[in-house]
């Protein structure tokens, strides 16, 4: 009978250790996920900072240029041009009757 009680006590201790292991394993997983997300945010921020002012096509530094009174950023390598929303609006207002103005201002069917 005493032997039976010892086996029951051993089983309870094993179950307790198992639950404890599960608890700490879950806590470790949560801590690792939190660290990974923090590292990911740092990497994203570093990439974003390194991409500012660079051509999205080939990575060359963009040059500011003024064309017809509108400031644009131009890539010296591929001659691509990038405009901010306000700059697009200025061009669309000038070309209201043309394709570009109709497209940008939302009148695409006309």
MIMAR-807910 format. One record per residue (C-alpha): residue number from 1; residue in three letters; x, y, z. Coordinates in nm, 3 decimals. Example, Ala and Ser with C-alpha at 12.3 -4.5 7.8 and 13.67 -1.06 7.14 Angstrom:
2
<pos=1, code=ALA, xx=1.230, yy=-0.450, zz=0.780>
<pos=2, code=SER, xx=1.367, yy=-0.106, zz=0.714>
//
This chain:
110
<pos=1, code=UNK, xx=0.000, yy=0.000, zz=0.000>
<pos=2, code=UNK, xx=0.282, yy=0.242, zz=0.081>
<pos=3, code=UNK, xx=0.438, yy=0.157, zz=-0.253>
<pos=4, code=UNK, xx=0.113, yy=0.252, zz=-0.425>
<pos=5, code=UNK, xx=0.105, yy=0.591, zz=-0.249>
<pos=6, code=UNK, xx=0.462, yy=0.660, zz=-0.357>
<pos=7, code=UNK, xx=0.375, yy=0.587, zz=-0.721>
<pos=8, code=UNK, xx=0.074, yy=0.820, zz=-0.700>
<pos=9, code=UNK, xx=0.292, yy=1.092, zz=-0.545>
<pos=10, code=UNK, xx=0.553, yy=1.044, zz=-0.820>
<pos=11, code=UNK, xx=0.286, yy=1.080, zz=-1.087>
<pos=12, code=UNK, xx=0.161, yy=1.403, zz=-0.930>
<pos=13, code=UNK, xx=0.513, yy=1.544, zz=-0.914>
<pos=14, code=UNK, xx=0.574, yy=1.447, zz=-1.278>
<pos=15, code=UNK, xx=0.247, yy=1.612, zz=-1.385>
<pos=16, code=UNK, xx=0.341, yy=1.924, zz=-1.190>
<pos=17, code=UNK, xx=0.684, yy=1.936, zz=-1.357>
<pos=18, code=UNK, xx=0.518, yy=1.888, zz=-1.697>
<pos=19, code=UNK, xx=0.282, yy=2.181, zz=-1.639>
<pos=20, code=UNK, xx=0.572, yy=2.390, zz=-1.515>
<pos=21, code=UNK, xx=0.775, yy=2.303, zz=-1.827>
<pos=22, code=UNK, xx=0.480, yy=2.399, zz=-2.048>
<pos=23, code=UNK, xx=0.441, yy=2.731, zz=-1.867>
<pos=24, code=UNK, xx=0.807, yy=2.825, zz=-1.906>
<pos=25, code=UNK, xx=0.821, yy=2.704, zz=-2.267>
<pos=26, code=UNK, xx=0.525, yy=2.928, zz=-2.353>
<pos=27, code=UNK, xx=0.682, yy=3.220, zz=-2.169>
<pos=28, code=UNK, xx=1.007, yy=3.164, zz=-2.361>
<pos=29, code=UNK, xx=0.819, yy=3.155, zz=-2.694>
<pos=30, code=UNK, xx=0.647, yy=3.484, zz=-2.612>
<pos=31, code=UNK, xx=0.978, yy=3.646, zz=-2.513>
<pos=32, code=UNK, xx=1.145, yy=3.525, zz=-2.834>
<pos=33, code=UNK, xx=0.855, yy=3.655, zz=-3.045>
<pos=34, code=UNK, xx=0.878, yy=3.992, zz=-2.872>
<pos=35, code=UNK, xx=1.254, yy=4.010, zz=-2.939>
<pos=36, code=UNK, xx=1.207, yy=3.912, zz=-3.302>
<pos=37, code=UNK, xx=0.945, yy=4.181, zz=-3.357>
<pos=38, code=UNK, xx=1.170, yy=4.442, zz=-3.193>
<pos=39, code=UNK, xx=1.461, yy=4.334, zz=-3.413>
<pos=40, code=UNK, xx=1.234, yy=4.341, zz=-3.719>
<pos=41, code=UNK, xx=1.125, yy=4.695, zz=-3.637>
<pos=42, code=UNK, xx=1.488, yy=4.803, zz=-3.600>
<pos=43, code=UNK, xx=1.580, yy=4.644, zz=-3.933>
<pos=44, code=UNK, xx=1.281, yy=4.806, zz=-4.104>
<pos=45, code=UNK, xx=1.377, yy=5.144, zz=-3.962>
<pos=46, code=UNK, xx=1.738, yy=5.103, zz=-4.075>
<pos=47, code=UNK, xx=1.627, yy=5.002, zz=-4.426>
<pos=48, code=UNK, xx=1.383, yy=5.290, zz=-4.445>
<pos=49, code=UNK, xx=1.651, yy=5.535, zz=-4.334>
<pos=50, code=UNK, xx=1.896, yy=5.397, zz=-4.590>
<pos=51, code=UNK, xx=1.637, yy=5.421, zz=-4.870>
<pos=52, code=UNK, xx=1.542, yy=5.784, zz=-4.811>
<pos=53, code=UNK, xx=1.652, yy=6.002, zz=-5.098>
<pos=54, code=UNK, xx=1.744, yy=5.705, zz=-5.317>
<pos=55, code=UNK, xx=1.598, yy=5.580, zz=-5.643>
<pos=56, code=UNK, xx=1.362, yy=5.288, zz=-5.579>
<pos=57, code=UNK, xx=1.467, yy=5.132, zz=-5.909>
<pos=58, code=UNK, xx=1.846, yy=5.130, zz=-5.883>
<pos=59, code=UNK, xx=1.936, yy=5.282, zz=-5.543>
<pos=60, code=UNK, xx=2.119, yy=5.587, zz=-5.678>
<pos=61, code=UNK, xx=2.094, yy=5.908, zz=-5.471>
<pos=62, code=UNK, xx=1.820, yy=6.131, zz=-5.611>
<pos=63, code=UNK, xx=1.887, yy=6.490, zz=-5.715>
<pos=64, code=UNK, xx=1.638, yy=6.770, zz=-5.659>
<pos=65, code=UNK, xx=1.542, yy=6.945, zz=-5.978>
<pos=66, code=UNK, xx=1.292, yy=7.215, zz=-6.066>
<pos=67, code=UNK, xx=1.093, yy=7.165, zz=-6.387>
<pos=68, code=UNK, xx=0.833, yy=7.422, zz=-6.493>
<pos=69, code=UNK, xx=0.805, yy=7.545, zz=-6.136>
<pos=70, code=UNK, xx=0.758, yy=7.198, zz=-5.987>
<pos=71, code=UNK, xx=1.021, yy=7.041, zz=-5.764>
<pos=72, code=UNK, xx=1.095, yy=6.679, zz=-5.857>
<pos=73, code=UNK, xx=1.351, yy=6.424, zz=-5.751>
<pos=74, code=UNK, xx=1.543, yy=6.278, zz=-6.044>
<pos=75, code=UNK, xx=1.772, yy=5.975, zz=-6.067>
<pos=76, code=UNK, xx=2.092, yy=6.057, zz=-6.256>
<pos=77, code=UNK, xx=2.132, yy=5.694, zz=-6.364>
<pos=78, code=UNK, xx=1.790, yy=5.592, zz=-6.500>
<pos=79, code=UNK, xx=1.641, yy=5.944, zz=-6.539>
<pos=80, code=UNK, xx=1.335, yy=5.835, zz=-6.340>
<pos=81, code=UNK, xx=1.142, yy=6.117, zz=-6.173>
<pos=82, code=UNK, xx=0.950, yy=6.108, zz=-5.849>
<pos=83, code=UNK, xx=0.693, yy=6.360, zz=-5.735>
<pos=84, code=UNK, xx=0.512, yy=6.411, zz=-5.406>
<pos=85, code=UNK, xx=0.132, yy=6.423, zz=-5.396>
<pos=86, code=UNK, xx=0.130, yy=6.805, zz=-5.392>
<pos=87, code=UNK, xx=0.356, yy=6.814, zz=-5.696>
<pos=88, code=UNK, xx=0.126, yy=6.571, zz=-5.881>
<pos=89, code=UNK, xx=-0.169, yy=6.796, zz=-5.799>
<pos=90, code=UNK, xx=0.006, yy=7.104, zz=-5.944>
<pos=91, code=UNK, xx=0.077, yy=6.918, zz=-6.269>
<pos=92, code=UNK, xx=-0.274, yy=6.773, zz=-6.288>
<pos=93, code=UNK, xx=-0.431, yy=7.118, zz=-6.240>
<pos=94, code=UNK, xx=-0.217, yy=7.254, zz=-6.526>
<pos=95, code=UNK, xx=-0.313, yy=6.967, zz=-6.752>
<pos=96, code=UNK, xx=-0.678, yy=6.945, zz=-6.649>
<pos=97, code=UNK, xx=-0.800, yy=6.892, zz=-7.006>
<pos=98, code=UNK, xx=-0.522, yy=6.651, zz=-7.104>
<pos=99, code=UNK, xx=-0.483, yy=6.280, zz=-7.036>
<pos=100, code=UNK, xx=-0.263, yy=6.327, zz=-6.729>
<pos=101, code=UNK, xx=-0.499, yy=6.576, zz=-6.564>
<pos=102, code=UNK, xx=-0.807, yy=6.363, zz=-6.631>
<pos=103, code=UNK, xx=-0.634, yy=6.049, zz=-6.505>
<pos=104, code=UNK, xx=-0.500, yy=6.205, zz=-6.188>
<pos=105, code=UNK, xx=-0.813, yy=6.401, zz=-6.102>
<pos=106, code=UNK, xx=-1.030, yy=6.090, zz=-6.142>
<pos=107, code=UNK, xx=-1.209, yy=6.165, zz=-6.470>
<pos=108, code=UNK, xx=-1.068, yy=5.859, zz=-6.646>
<pos=109, code=UNK, xx=-1.368, yy=5.792, zz=-6.875>
<pos=110, code=UNK, xx=-1.370, yy=6.133, zz=-7.044>
//
